[in-house]
Amino acid sequence: MSMIGKKVRLERIMNRETKRTIIIPMDHGLTVGPIKGLNPDEMAKTVNEIAWGGANAVLGHVGLPLYGHRGYGPDIGLIIHLSGGTILSPNPNKKVLINTVEDAIKFGADAVSIHVNIGDEDEAEMLADLGTVSRTCRNWGYPLLAMMYPRGAKIDDEHGVEFVKIAARVASELGADIVKTNYTGDIDSFKEVVKGTQCPVIIAGGPKSSGGIEELLRITKDSLIAGGSGIAYGRNIFQHKNPRKLVEALTKIIHENWEVNEVLREYKEII
């Protein structure tokens, strides 16, 4: 029965036909405090707009469903983030468990997520936490998204394929259902990451794209060509002037296989 439960929940955060997903992380408030798009008076509106745009799920800490999730409009999947750390910490890359799978279930969430920085001096503790959460998710038939980033003394390029493919593989080895990681910069190198990972791989957006919306769309398209399963873009979405239209445009690429040039012609207002 637990496997049936997991399948049902996964279909709430991934498109059952395309097997792809558009997830909007909104967990930044714990790390950096109030920022544009995630101020208390903006949270519900932001969720509503991206839901109308066609996003599959939003992701955040418990403050999201408590104070800002689902105001009006269409339903949208909810992923509760279980780990965190602030920029004021002596080691901001160390993420500690701050919530449980059982608590996420009580909130009515569809999945949980956890963040691990591979290569960090505290990697061992974060890996142990990932293993613990993964086992609990299997017991409950609960989907697990693992955010896996190569960060540490041995990492000279957080987007380098030799590092990213290890970080992504670790997630699938420990039982994650979806892994979110960095895009490696081109189709061929990202193919290595996808082929080396047993579960679906989605790409992170990171800070707002310096190359603008066109670059964001092209990276999205290239990741899909390489075999990726979607995106998890935060600031690039909720700090955009028109989050709803930008999500609509990404939906065309991810779920309807539009070309970037087609999207740019149709959605001039997002540039």
DODO-763233 format. One record per residue (C-alpha): residue in one letter; x, y, z; residue number from 0. Coordinates in steps of 0.25 Angstrom, whole numbers, plus 5000, padded with zeros to 4 digits. Layout:
# residues N
<pt res="a" px="X" py="Y" pz="Z" n="NUM"/>
...
END
This chain:
# residues 271
<pt res="m" px="5000" py="5000" pz="5000" n="0"/>
<pt res="s" px="5011" py="5010" pz="5003" n="1"/>
<pt res="m" px="5016" py="5009" pz="4988" n="2"/>
<pt res="i" px="5002" py="5013" pz="4984" n="3"/>
<pt res="g" px="5002" py="5024" pz="4993" n="4"/>
<pt res="k" px="5015" py="5029" pz="4988" n="5"/>
<pt res="k" px="5010" py="5028" pz="4973" n="6"/>
<pt res="v" px="4998" py="5036" pz="4977" n="7"/>
<pt res="r" px="5006" py="5047" pz="4984" n="8"/>
<pt res="l" px="5016" py="5048" pz="4973" n="9"/>
<pt res="e" px="5005" py="5050" pz="4963" n="10"/>
<pt res="r" px="5002" py="5063" pz="4971" n="11"/>
<pt res="i" px="5016" py="5069" pz="4969" n="12"/>
<pt res="m" px="5019" py="5063" pz="4955" n="13"/>
<pt res="n" px="5011" py="5063" pz="4942" n="14"/>
<pt res="r" px="5007" py="5049" pz="4941" n="15"/>
<pt res="e" px="5007" py="5050" pz="4925" n="16"/>
<pt res="t" px="5020" py="5057" pz="4923" n="17"/>
<pt res="k" px="5027" py="5051" pz="4936" n="18"/>
<pt res="r" px="5033" py="5065" pz="4938" n="19"/>
<pt res="t" px="5031" py="5076" pz="4948" n="20"/>
<pt res="i" px="5031" py="5091" pz="4951" n="21"/>
<pt res="i" px="5034" py="5093" pz="4966" n="22"/>
<pt res="i" px="5035" py="5107" pz="4972" n="23"/>
<pt res="p" px="5044" py="5107" pz="4984" n="24"/>
<pt res="m" px="5040" py="5118" pz="4994" n="25"/>
<pt res="d" px="5048" py="5113" pz="5006" n="26"/>
<pt res="h" px="5058" py="5125" pz="5005" n="27"/>
<pt res="g" px="5052" py="5132" pz="5017" n="28"/>
<pt res="l" px="5059" py="5123" pz="5027" n="29"/>
<pt res="t" px="5072" py="5125" pz="5021" n="30"/>
<pt res="v" px="5073" py="5140" pz="5017" n="31"/>
<pt res="g" px="5060" py="5146" pz="5024" n="32"/>
<pt res="p" px="5050" py="5154" pz="5017" n="33"/>
<pt res="i" px="5053" py="5157" pz="5002" n="34"/>
<pt res="k" px="5045" py="5162" pz="4990" n="35"/>
<pt res="g" px="5034" py="5153" pz="4986" n="36"/>
<pt res="l" px="5034" py="5146" pz="5000" n="37"/>
<pt res="n" px="5030" py="5157" pz="5009" n="38"/>
<pt res="p" px="5018" py="5153" pz="5018" n="39"/>
<pt res="d" px="5008" py="5161" pz="5010" n="40"/>
<pt res="e" px="5013" py="5155" pz="4997" n="41"/>
<pt res="m" px="5013" py="5140" pz="5000" n="42"/>
<pt res="a" px="4999" py="5136" pz="4997" n="43"/>
<pt res="k" px="4999" py="5145" pz="4985" n="44"/>
<pt res="t" px="5012" py="5138" pz="4980" n="45"/>
<pt res="v" px="5006" py="5124" pz="4982" n="46"/>
<pt res="n" px="4993" py="5128" pz="4975" n="47"/>
<pt res="e" px="5000" py="5134" pz="4963" n="48"/>
<pt res="i" px="5009" py="5122" pz="4960" n="49"/>
<pt res="a" px="4998" py="5113" pz="4962" n="50"/>
<pt res="w" px="4990" py="5120" pz="4951" n="51"/>
<pt res="g" px="5003" py="5119" pz="4943" n="52"/>
<pt res="g" px="5002" py="5104" pz="4944" n="53"/>
<pt res="a" px="5013" py="5101" pz="4954" n="54"/>
<pt res="n" px="5013" py="5087" pz="4959" n="55"/>
<pt res="a" px="5017" py="5090" pz="4973" n="56"/>
<pt res="v" px="5022" py="5100" pz="4983" n="57"/>
<pt res="l" px="5033" py="5097" pz="4993" n="58"/>
<pt res="g" px="5035" py="5103" pz="5007" n="59"/>
<pt res="h" px="5036" py="5102" pz="5022" n="60"/>
<pt res="v" px="5024" py="5100" pz="5030" n="61"/>
<pt res="g" px="5022" py="5115" pz="5030" n="62"/>
<pt res="l" px="5018" py="5114" pz="5016" n="63"/>
<pt res="p" px="5005" py="5106" pz="5019" n="64"/>
<pt res="l" px="5003" py="5113" pz="5032" n="65"/>
<pt res="y" px="5003" py="5127" pz="5027" n="66"/>
<pt res="g" px="5004" py="5127" pz="5012" n="67"/>
<pt res="h" px="4999" py="5115" pz="5004" n="68"/>
<pt res="r" px="4987" py="5114" pz="4995" n="69"/>
<pt res="g" px="4979" py="5127" pz="4995" n="70"/>
<pt res="y" px="4970" py="5125" pz="4983" n="71"/>
<pt res="g" px="4970" py="5119" pz="4969" n="72"/>
<pt res="p" px="4975" py="5105" pz="4965" n="73"/>
<pt res="d" px="4981" py="5095" pz="4975" n="74"/>
<pt res="i" px="4996" py="5093" pz="4975" n="75"/>
<pt res="g" px="5005" py="5082" pz="4981" n="76"/>
<pt res="l" px="5012" py="5085" pz="4994" n="77"/>
<pt res="i" px="5026" py="5080" pz="4998" n="78"/>
<pt res="i" px="5031" py="5083" pz="5012" n="79"/>
<pt res="h" px="5045" py="5085" pz="5014" n="80"/>
<pt res="l" px="5051" py="5078" pz="5026" n="81"/>
<pt res="s" px="5065" py="5084" pz="5027" n="82"/>
<pt res="g" px="5072" py="5098" pz="5028" n="83"/>
<pt res="g" px="5082" py="5108" pz="5033" n="84"/>
<pt res="t" px="5083" py="5123" pz="5032" n="85"/>
<pt res="i" px="5094" py="5132" pz="5026" n="86"/>
<pt res="l" px="5098" py="5136" pz="5040" n="87"/>
<pt res="s" px="5102" py="5122" pz="5044" n="88"/>
<pt res="p" px="5117" py="5120" pz="5045" n="89"/>
<pt res="n" px="5116" py="5110" pz="5034" n="90"/>
<pt res="p" px="5103" py="5113" pz="5026" n="91"/>
<pt res="n" px="5106" py="5101" pz="5017" n="92"/>
<pt res="k" px="5102" py="5092" pz="5029" n="93"/>
<pt res="k" px="5088" py="5088" pz="5028" n="94"/>
<pt res="v" px="5081" py="5082" pz="5040" n="95"/>
<pt res="l" px="5068" py="5075" pz="5041" n="96"/>
<pt res="i" px="5057" py="5084" pz="5047" n="97"/>
<pt res="n" px="5045" py="5076" pz="5044" n="98"/>
<pt res="t" px="5040" py="5062" pz="5041" n="99"/>
<pt res="v" px="5033" py="5054" pz="5031" n="100"/>
<pt res="e" px="5021" py="5052" pz="5041" n="101"/>
<pt res="d" px="5019" py="5067" pz="5043" n="102"/>
<pt res="a" px="5019" py="5069" pz="5028" n="103"/>
<pt res="i" px="5008" py="5058" pz="5027" n="104"/>
<pt res="k" px="5000" py="5066" pz="5037" n="105"/>
<pt res="f" px="5001" py="5078" pz="5029" n="106"/>
<pt res="g" px="4995" py="5071" pz="5017" n="107"/>
<pt res="a" px="5008" py="5072" pz="5009" n="108"/>
<pt res="d" px="5010" py="5064" pz="4997" n="109"/>
<pt res="a" px="5025" py="5061" pz="4999" n="110"/>
<pt res="v" px="5037" py="5066" pz="5007" n="111"/>
<pt res="s" px="5050" py="5071" pz="5003" n="112"/>
<pt res="i" px="5064" py="5072" pz="5009" n="113"/>
<pt res="h" px="5077" py="5079" pz="5006" n="114"/>
<pt res="v" px="5091" py="5073" pz="5006" n="115"/>
<pt res="n" px="5104" py="5080" pz="5002" n="116"/>
<pt res="i" px="5113" py="5069" pz="4997" n="117"/>
<pt res="g" px="5128" py="5072" pz="5000" n="118"/>
<pt res="d" px="5125" py="5081" pz="5012" n="119"/>
<pt res="e" px="5132" py="5078" pz="5025" n="120"/>
<pt res="d" px="5119" py="5074" pz="5031" n="121"/>
<pt res="e" px="5115" py="5065" pz="5019" n="122"/>
<pt res="a" px="5115" py="5053" pz="5028" n="123"/>
<pt res="e" px="5104" py="5058" pz="5037" n="124"/>
<pt res="m" px="5095" py="5063" pz="5025" n="125"/>
<pt res="l" px="5097" py="5049" pz="5019" n="126"/>
<pt res="a" px="5092" py="5042" pz="5031" n="127"/>
<pt res="d" px="5080" py="5052" pz="5032" n="128"/>
<pt res="l" px="5077" py="5048" pz="5017" n="129"/>
<pt res="g" px="5078" py="5034" pz="5020" n="130"/>
<pt res="t" px="5068" py="5035" pz="5032" n="131"/>
<pt res="v" px="5058" py="5043" pz="5025" n="132"/>
<pt res="s" px="5059" py="5034" pz="5013" n="133"/>
<pt res="r" px="5056" py="5022" pz="5022" n="134"/>
<pt res="t" px="5044" py="5029" pz="5028" n="135"/>
<pt res="c" px="5038" py="5033" pz="5014" n="136"/>
<pt res="r" px="5039" py="5018" pz="5010" n="137"/>
<pt res="n" px="5031" py="5014" pz="5022" n="138"/>
<pt res="w" px="5020" py="5024" pz="5019" n="139"/>
<pt res="g" px="5020" py="5023" pz="5004" n="140"/>
<pt res="y" px="5024" py="5038" pz="5004" n="141"/>
<pt res="p" px="5032" py="5045" pz="4992" n="142"/>
<pt res="l" px="5045" py="5050" pz="4995" n="143"/>
<pt res="l" px="5052" py="5062" pz="4988" n="144"/>
<pt res="a" px="5067" py="5063" pz="4991" n="145"/>
<pt res="m" px="5074" py="5076" pz="4988" n="146"/>
<pt res="m" px="5089" py="5072" pz="4985" n="147"/>
<pt res="y" px="5100" py="5082" pz="4983" n="148"/>
<pt res="p" px="5115" py="5080" pz="4982" n="149"/>
<pt res="r" px="5120" py="5091" pz="4992" n="150"/>
<pt res="g" px="5133" py="5090" pz="5000" n="151"/>
<pt res="a" px="5148" py="5090" pz="5000" n="152"/>
<pt res="k" px="5150" py="5080" pz="4989" n="153"/>
<pt res="i" px="5140" py="5087" pz="4980" n="154"/>
<pt res="d" px="5146" py="5097" pz="4971" n="155"/>
<pt res="d" px="5133" py="5098" pz="4962" n="156"/>
<pt res="e" px="5119" py="5096" pz="4967" n="157"/>
<pt res="h" px="5114" py="5094" pz="4953" n="158"/>
<pt res="g" px="5126" py="5084" pz="4949" n="159"/>
<pt res="v" px="5120" py="5071" pz="4943" n="160"/>
<pt res="e" px="5131" py="5063" pz="4951" n="161"/>
<pt res="f" px="5125" py="5068" pz="4964" n="162"/>
<pt res="v" px="5110" py="5070" pz="4960" n="163"/>
<pt res="k" px="5109" py="5055" pz="4956" n="164"/>
<pt res="i" px="5114" py="5050" pz="4969" n="165"/>
<pt res="a" px="5104" py="5059" pz="4977" n="166"/>
<pt res="a" px="5093" py="5055" pz="4969" n="167"/>
<pt res="r" px="5096" py="5040" pz="4969" n="168"/>
<pt res="v" px="5097" py="5040" pz="4984" n="169"/>
<pt res="a" px="5083" py="5045" pz="4985" n="170"/>
<pt res="s" px="5078" py="5033" pz="4977" n="171"/>
<pt res="e" px="5087" py="5023" pz="4984" n="172"/>
<pt res="l" px="5080" py="5027" pz="4997" n="173"/>
<pt res="g" px="5066" py="5026" pz="4992" n="174"/>
<pt res="a" px="5062" py="5040" pz="4987" n="175"/>
<pt res="d" px="5050" py="5040" pz="4977" n="176"/>
<pt res="i" px="5055" py="5053" pz="4971" n="177"/>
<pt res="v" px="5068" py="5060" pz="4971" n="178"/>
<pt res="k" px="5070" py="5075" pz="4970" n="179"/>
<pt res="t" px="5084" py="5080" pz="4966" n="180"/>
<pt res="n" px="5092" py="5090" pz="4958" n="181"/>
<pt res="y" px="5091" py="5090" pz="4943" n="182"/>
<pt res="t" px="5105" py="5087" pz="4937" n="183"/>
<pt res="g" px="5105" py="5098" pz="4926" n="184"/>
<pt res="d" px="5103" py="5089" pz="4914" n="185"/>
<pt res="i" px="5094" py="5078" pz="4908" n="186"/>
<pt res="d" px="5106" py="5068" pz="4907" n="187"/>
<pt res="s" px="5111" py="5069" pz="4921" n="188"/>
<pt res="f" px="5097" py="5069" pz="4927" n="189"/>
<pt res="k" px="5094" py="5056" pz="4920" n="190"/>
<pt res="e" px="5105" py="5050" pz="4929" n="191"/>
<pt res="v" px="5098" py="5055" pz="4941" n="192"/>
<pt res="v" px="5085" py="5049" pz="4937" n="193"/>
<pt res="k" px="5090" py="5036" pz="4932" n="194"/>
<pt res="g" px="5098" py="5034" pz="4945" n="195"/>
<pt res="t" px="5086" py="5036" pz="4954" n="196"/>
<pt res="q" px="5075" py="5026" pz="4956" n="197"/>
<pt res="c" px="5064" py="5036" pz="4959" n="198"/>
<pt res="p" px="5058" py="5048" pz="4951" n="199"/>
<pt res="v" px="5067" py="5060" pz="4951" n="200"/>
<pt res="i" px="5063" py="5074" pz="4952" n="201"/>
<pt res="i" px="5071" py="5087" pz="4951" n="202"/>
<pt res="a" px="5072" py="5098" pz="4961" n="203"/>
<pt res="g" px="5071" py="5113" pz="4957" n="204"/>
<pt res="g" px="5080" py="5119" pz="4967" n="205"/>
<pt res="p" px="5081" py="5134" pz="4968" n="206"/>
<pt res="k" px="5074" py="5142" pz="4958" n="207"/>
<pt res="s" px="5079" py="5139" pz="4944" n="208"/>
<pt res="s" px="5089" py="5149" pz="4939" n="209"/>
<pt res="g" px="5086" py="5146" pz="4925" n="210"/>
<pt res="g" px="5072" py="5149" pz="4926" n="211"/>
<pt res="i" px="5059" py="5142" pz="4923" n="212"/>
<pt res="e" px="5064" py="5137" pz="4910" n="213"/>
<pt res="e" px="5076" py="5130" pz="4916" n="214"/>
<pt res="l" px="5067" py="5124" pz="4927" n="215"/>
<pt res="l" px="5058" py="5118" pz="4916" n="216"/>
<pt res="r" px="5069" py="5112" pz="4908" n="217"/>
<pt res="i" px="5075" py="5106" pz="4920" n="218"/>
<pt res="t" px="5062" py="5100" pz="4923" n="219"/>
<pt res="k" px="5060" py="5094" pz="4909" n="220"/>
<pt res="d" px="5075" py="5089" pz="4908" n="221"/>
<pt res="s" px="5073" py="5082" pz="4922" n="222"/>
<pt res="l" px="5061" py="5075" pz="4916" n="223"/>
<pt res="i" px="5068" py="5071" pz="4903" n="224"/>
<pt res="a" px="5079" py="5065" pz="4912" n="225"/>
<pt res="g" px="5068" py="5056" pz="4919" n="226"/>
<pt res="g" px="5065" py="5065" pz="4931" n="227"/>
<pt res="s" px="5051" py="5064" pz="4937" n="228"/>
<pt res="g" px="5048" py="5079" pz="4940" n="229"/>
<pt res="i" px="5052" py="5091" pz="4949" n="230"/>
<pt res="a" px="5052" py="5096" pz="4963" n="231"/>
<pt res="y" px="5053" py="5111" pz="4961" n="232"/>
<pt res="g" px="5051" py="5121" pz="4972" n="233"/>
<pt res="r" px="5056" py="5135" pz="4971" n="234"/>
<pt res="n" px="5056" py="5135" pz="4956" n="235"/>
<pt res="i" px="5041" py="5133" pz="4957" n="236"/>
<pt res="f" px="5035" py="5140" pz="4970" n="237"/>
<pt res="q" px="5044" py="5152" pz="4968" n="238"/>
<pt res="h" px="5040" py="5154" pz="4953" n="239"/>
<pt res="k" px="5031" py="5165" pz="4949" n="240"/>
<pt res="n" px="5020" py="5155" pz="4945" n="241"/>
<pt res="p" px="5022" py="5141" pz="4951" n="242"/>
<pt res="r" px="5009" py="5136" pz="4946" n="243"/>
<pt res="k" px="5013" py="5138" pz="4931" n="244"/>
<pt res="l" px="5027" py="5133" pz="4933" n="245"/>
<pt res="v" px="5022" py="5120" pz="4939" n="246"/>
<pt res="e" px="5012" py="5119" pz="4927" n="247"/>
<pt res="a" px="5024" py="5121" pz="4918" n="248"/>
<pt res="l" px="5032" py="5110" pz="4925" n="249"/>
<pt res="t" px="5020" py="5101" pz="4925" n="250"/>
<pt res="k" px="5020" py="5102" pz="4910" n="251"/>
<pt res="i" px="5034" py="5097" pz="4909" n="252"/>
<pt res="i" px="5034" py="5087" pz="4920" n="253"/>
<pt res="h" px="5020" py="5080" pz="4918" n="254"/>
<pt res="e" px="5017" py="5084" pz="4904" n="255"/>
<pt res="n" px="5031" py="5083" pz="4897" n="256"/>
<pt res="w" px="5030" py="5097" pz="4891" n="257"/>
<pt res="e" px="5043" py="5103" pz="4886" n="258"/>
<pt res="v" px="5049" py="5115" pz="4892" n="259"/>
<pt res="n" px="5047" py="5124" pz="4880" n="260"/>
<pt res="e" px="5032" py="5120" pz="4880" n="261"/>
<pt res="v" px="5031" py="5124" pz="4895" n="262"/>
<pt res="l" px="5038" py="5137" pz="4893" n="263"/>
<pt res="r" px="5029" py="5141" pz="4882" n="264"/>
<pt res="e" px="5016" py="5137" pz="4890" n="265"/>
<pt res="y" px="5021" py="5143" pz="4903" n="266"/>
<pt res="k" px="5027" py="5156" pz="4900" n="267"/>
<pt res="e" px="5023" py="5162" pz="4913" n="268"/>
<pt res="i" px="5032" py="5153" pz="4921" n="269"/>
<pt res="i" px="5045" py="5159" pz="4915" n="270"/>
END
